[in-house]
Amino acid sequence: MTRIYHHNDCLSHDPGHFHSENPGRLGVIMAELRRAGFARPLDYAAAPLGTDAQVQLAHTEAYLRLIKANAPLEGRRSLDPDTVMSVGSLNAALRAVGAACAGVDDLVAGKANHVFCATRPPGHHATATHAMGFCIFNHIAIAALHAQQHGLERVAIVDFDVHHGNGTQDILLGKEGMLYISTHQSPLYPGTGQLEENRAGNILNVPLPGGTGDTTYQGIFSDEVVPALDAFKPQLLLVSAGFDAHKADPLAGIALTEKTYRWLGQQLRASANAHAGGKLLSVLEGGYNLDVLGPSVAAYIEGAA
């Protein structure tokens, strides 16, 4: 069963009408999921609010205080040139944290075999101490560290967003039992994710040139990502599911289509089945073309079912 965590609070994070990371992203995703005919019905659940303790699994107490102090009571406030908080942003970010942690709980308890968190803002650029790149709290890193509280000894994250998840890498660097794998366009924001940053059994970056299409991407993923997962044998597989590597996305230059997102769902499902007892958690990261975002997410979820 695939469980979809969502909450209308995530629509209240409003960095501005012309901002790429706007509420319309979730609107088109939820509309497409309800329209699409899935072979297995989706189970919808309300994302709970994350707790301070959950946030502090990956972020410092001082950073959490800073975010709360900057949460505006009216208007908007910029945390960095790209990351803006509105009146509803704090609750939206906490719903993203709560969804990711609840999803881990569900998977460990056997209540679902795939959880997709249709939440925003995204998270993989947020470091332990800084917001950046549209991201406030790093909910995929929080979920990985939350999983350790269940006694899981090996947790893997695969990040197929077109941008490198610098925050996730920073938070999990050197952490025992954590594997972070990222495929991303390079050079591109934020400029990290180079081969020299790789650490055996902990960090695997797979930088890709602009223009990489479906066939080339699938070959690289099969040759590098799948064997790394097979060697690590994760007990839980987490996914930073960004859809901005689509050929129509305005913020990057990788040329994937819905075909590859469905294929990625299938490959990650196979890895979860082989090593993690089927436990697969995906959280929404990027994807900024509203015409292709909904179908891309639906294709991925169908593949991962």
VMD Tcl script that draws the C-alpha trace (Angstrom):
set ca {
  {0.00 0.00 0.00}
  {1.17 3.53 -0.82}
  {0.33 6.15 1.78}
  {0.30 9.83 0.78}
  {1.01 12.30 3.57}
  {-0.29 15.80 2.87}
  {-1.71 18.77 4.76}
  {-3.28 22.03 3.60}
  {-0.85 23.88 5.89}
  {1.75 23.14 3.22}
  {-0.21 25.39 0.84}
  {0.15 28.28 3.30}
  {3.89 28.58 2.75}
  {3.79 31.43 0.23}
  {7.13 32.98 -0.74}
  {5.39 35.06 -3.40}
  {3.38 34.56 -6.58}
  {6.43 34.68 -8.86}
  {8.61 32.44 -6.69}
  {9.39 29.09 -8.34}
  {8.59 27.18 -5.13}
  {4.96 28.24 -4.85}
  {1.76 26.58 -3.54}
  {0.68 25.71 -7.08}
  {3.23 22.89 -7.04}
  {1.24 20.90 -4.49}
  {-2.02 21.86 -6.14}
  {-1.11 20.19 -9.44}
  {0.37 17.15 -7.68}
  {-2.69 16.47 -5.56}
  {-5.03 17.04 -8.50}
  {-3.07 14.57 -10.64}
  {-2.91 11.92 -7.91}
  {-6.69 12.08 -7.48}
  {-7.27 12.03 -11.23}
  {-4.84 9.27 -12.19}
  {-6.07 5.71 -12.23}
  {-3.64 3.73 -10.07}
  {-3.78 -0.06 -10.10}
  {-3.71 0.06 -6.29}
  {-5.68 2.81 -4.54}
  {-3.67 5.41 -2.61}
  {-4.19 5.89 1.12}
  {-4.28 9.56 2.14}
  {-3.26 10.72 5.62}
  {-2.90 14.11 7.29}
  {0.70 15.10 7.95}
  {1.24 15.74 11.67}
  {3.29 18.64 12.97}
  {6.91 17.73 13.58}
  {8.24 18.25 17.08}
  {11.17 20.34 18.27}
  {12.95 17.10 19.21}
  {12.54 15.75 15.68}
  {13.86 18.96 14.10}
  {16.87 18.86 16.42}
  {17.85 15.42 15.20}
  {19.40 17.26 12.24}
  {19.46 20.93 13.24}
  {20.92 22.85 16.15}
  {18.74 24.25 18.88}
  {20.04 27.73 17.99}
  {18.90 27.28 14.38}
  {15.42 26.17 15.45}
  {15.16 29.25 17.67}
  {16.26 31.42 14.75}
  {13.58 29.98 12.44}
  {10.86 30.49 15.05}
  {12.05 34.05 15.70}
  {11.95 34.82 11.97}
  {8.50 33.33 11.34}
  {6.50 36.45 10.37}
  {3.15 37.33 11.87}
  {2.39 39.28 8.70}
  {4.04 39.76 5.34}
  {7.21 37.88 4.42}
  {10.78 37.59 5.67}
  {13.83 36.39 3.72}
  {16.18 33.87 5.30}
  {18.53 34.04 2.31}
  {18.16 35.39 -1.26}
  {16.13 32.30 -2.31}
  {14.39 31.22 0.89}
  {11.42 33.26 2.07}
  {9.07 32.72 5.03}
  {5.45 33.83 5.02}
  {2.89 33.64 7.82}
  {2.22 29.95 7.17}
  {5.78 28.80 6.48}
  {6.72 27.54 9.94}
  {3.74 25.21 10.16}
  {4.29 24.05 6.58}
  {7.92 23.16 7.31}
  {6.91 21.38 10.52}
  {4.26 19.38 8.61}
  {7.00 18.25 6.20}
  {9.08 17.08 9.17}
  {6.12 15.38 10.80}
  {5.12 13.60 7.59}
  {8.61 12.20 7.05}
  {8.88 10.92 10.63}
  {5.34 9.50 10.61}
  {6.17 7.78 7.33}
  {9.17 6.09 8.91}
  {6.98 4.98 11.82}
  {4.40 3.55 9.40}
  {7.00 1.60 7.44}
  {8.64 0.15 10.54}
  {5.20 -0.85 11.87}
  {4.25 -2.50 8.57}
  {1.33 -0.11 7.92}
  {2.54 0.70 4.39}
  {5.30 -0.36 2.02}
  {5.66 3.04 0.34}
  {5.06 6.45 1.84}
  {5.15 9.57 -0.33}
  {5.24 12.91 1.47}
  {3.46 15.48 -0.71}
  {4.69 18.35 1.41}
  {6.61 21.59 0.99}
  {8.87 23.51 1.34}
  {11.60 21.14 0.14}
  {14.45 20.33 2.49}
  {17.64 18.88 1.05}
  {19.62 22.15 0.87}
  {19.03 23.06 4.54}
  {22.13 22.44 6.66}
  {22.22 21.96 10.43}
  {22.56 25.73 10.88}
  {21.37 27.45 7.70}
  {18.33 27.71 5.43}
  {19.08 27.89 1.73}
  {17.78 26.99 -1.71}
  {14.06 27.22 -0.79}
  {14.65 24.83 2.16}
  {14.01 25.45 5.88}
  {14.21 22.05 7.63}
  {15.97 19.03 6.12}
  {13.19 16.50 6.54}
  {14.90 13.64 4.67}
  {17.94 13.84 6.98}
  {15.60 14.09 9.97}
  {13.75 10.97 8.77}
  {17.02 9.06 8.44}
  {18.12 9.98 11.95}
  {14.62 9.28 13.27}
  {14.88 5.79 11.77}
  {17.94 5.12 13.92}
  {15.72 5.60 16.97}
  {13.83 2.51 15.79}
  {17.08 0.57 15.98}
  {17.76 0.49 12.23}
  {21.50 0.23 11.64}
  {21.69 0.93 7.88}
  {19.64 3.69 6.25}
  {20.18 4.83 2.64}
  {19.01 8.02 0.95}
  {18.82 8.31 -2.84}
  {18.44 11.90 -4.06}
  {17.46 12.30 -7.73}
  {16.69 16.01 -7.57}
  {18.60 17.88 -10.29}
  {20.41 19.90 -7.60}
  {22.87 18.36 -5.15}
  {21.49 17.95 -1.62}
  {24.36 19.73 0.08}
  {22.50 19.99 3.38}
  {21.75 16.27 3.53}
  {25.35 15.46 2.73}
  {26.64 17.85 5.40}
  {24.32 16.48 8.08}
  {25.01 12.80 7.34}
  {28.74 13.08 6.55}
  {30.63 10.64 8.76}
  {27.45 9.30 10.40}
  {27.70 5.57 11.06}
  {25.12 3.49 9.19}
  {24.13 6.28 6.77}
  {24.55 6.22 2.98}
  {23.70 9.31 0.92}
  {23.61 8.94 -2.89}
  {22.94 11.90 -5.19}
  {22.56 12.12 -8.95}
  {22.60 15.79 -10.00}
  {23.56 18.18 -12.74}
  {27.03 19.66 -12.43}
  {27.97 22.45 -12.63}
  {24.78 23.84 -11.08}
  {23.56 25.33 -7.81}
  {24.73 24.91 -5.07}
  {28.11 23.96 -6.55}
  {28.70 20.95 -4.30}
  {28.48 17.23 -4.97}
  {31.81 16.68 -6.70}
  {33.53 13.31 -6.90}
  {36.21 14.35 -4.42}
  {33.50 14.70 -1.75}
  {32.67 10.97 -1.93}
  {33.31 8.79 1.12}
  {33.23 5.01 0.83}
  {30.06 3.58 2.36}
  {28.76 7.04 3.34}
  {28.62 9.54 0.44}
  {28.26 8.77 -3.28}
  {27.91 11.73 -5.64}
  {27.15 11.08 -9.30}
  {27.50 14.44 -11.10}
  {25.92 14.59 -14.56}
  {26.47 16.97 -17.47}
  {23.66 19.15 -18.74}
  {21.64 17.48 -21.47}
  {21.75 13.99 -19.92}
  {18.66 12.16 -21.19}
  {16.62 9.11 -20.25}
  {18.82 6.37 -21.71}
  {22.11 7.75 -20.42}
  {20.68 8.51 -16.99}
  {19.19 5.04 -16.60}
  {22.49 3.44 -17.57}
  {24.45 5.51 -15.04}
  {21.90 4.81 -12.30}
  {22.05 1.07 -13.03}
  {25.86 1.05 -13.10}
  {26.55 3.21 -10.04}
  {23.54 3.69 -7.76}
  {22.05 0.20 -7.77}
  {25.38 -1.56 -7.01}
  {26.04 0.89 -4.15}
  {22.67 0.03 -2.64}
  {23.31 -3.68 -3.13}
  {26.63 -3.39 -1.29}
  {25.19 -1.32 1.57}
  {22.01 -3.43 2.02}
  {19.86 -0.72 3.64}
  {17.20 -1.71 6.15}
  {15.22 1.37 5.06}
  {15.37 3.23 1.74}
  {14.61 6.96 1.73}
  {14.28 9.09 -1.40}
  {14.65 12.81 -1.99}
  {12.26 12.87 -4.94}
  {12.93 16.02 -6.94}
  {11.38 16.30 -10.39}
  {13.38 19.27 -11.69}
  {15.59 17.03 -13.84}
  {12.64 16.91 -16.26}
  {13.53 18.22 -19.71}
  {10.83 20.92 -19.41}
  {11.92 22.25 -16.00}
  {12.99 25.90 -16.10}
  {15.71 25.75 -13.41}
  {18.13 23.20 -14.86}
  {19.28 21.36 -17.97}
  {18.91 17.60 -17.50}
  {16.49 16.06 -20.02}
  {14.50 13.33 -18.25}
  {10.86 12.46 -18.97}
  {8.04 10.77 -17.09}
  {9.38 7.50 -18.50}
  {12.46 7.73 -16.30}
  {10.51 8.78 -13.21}
  {8.35 5.66 -13.56}
  {11.55 3.63 -14.08}
  {13.14 5.18 -10.99}
  {10.12 4.15 -8.95}
  {10.49 0.61 -10.22}
  {14.24 0.47 -9.50}
  {13.90 1.89 -6.00}
  {11.00 -0.46 -5.28}
  {13.19 -3.39 -6.35}
  {16.02 -2.22 -4.07}
  {13.65 -1.74 -1.14}
  {12.21 -5.21 -1.69}
  {15.66 -6.78 -1.98}
  {17.21 -5.24 1.12}
  {14.72 -3.33 3.26}
  {11.72 -5.60 3.53}
  {9.95 -3.32 1.05}
  {10.26 -0.20 3.24}
  {10.44 2.86 0.94}
  {9.85 6.50 1.93}
  {9.87 9.33 -0.62}
  {9.67 13.05 0.11}
  {8.99 15.78 -2.44}
  {11.91 18.07 -3.20}
  {12.07 20.14 -6.42}
  {10.09 20.31 -9.66}
  {8.96 23.68 -10.96}
  {7.16 23.25 -14.27}
  {3.52 22.93 -13.25}
  {2.54 21.33 -16.55}
  {4.78 18.27 -16.05}
  {5.16 18.06 -12.26}
  {1.90 16.25 -11.53}
  {2.34 13.56 -14.23}
  {6.00 13.07 -13.20}
  {5.07 12.47 -9.56}
  {2.21 10.15 -10.55}
  {4.54 8.16 -12.83}
  {7.09 7.76 -10.02}
  {4.47 6.66 -7.48}
  {3.00 4.19 -9.98}
  {6.46 2.73 -10.55}
  {7.16 2.46 -6.84}
  {3.83 0.81 -5.97}
}
mol new
graphics top color blue
foreach p $ca { graphics top sphere $p radius 0.5 }
foreach p [lrange $ca 0 end-1] q [lrange $ca 1 end] { graphics top cylinder $p $q radius 0.2 }
display resetview
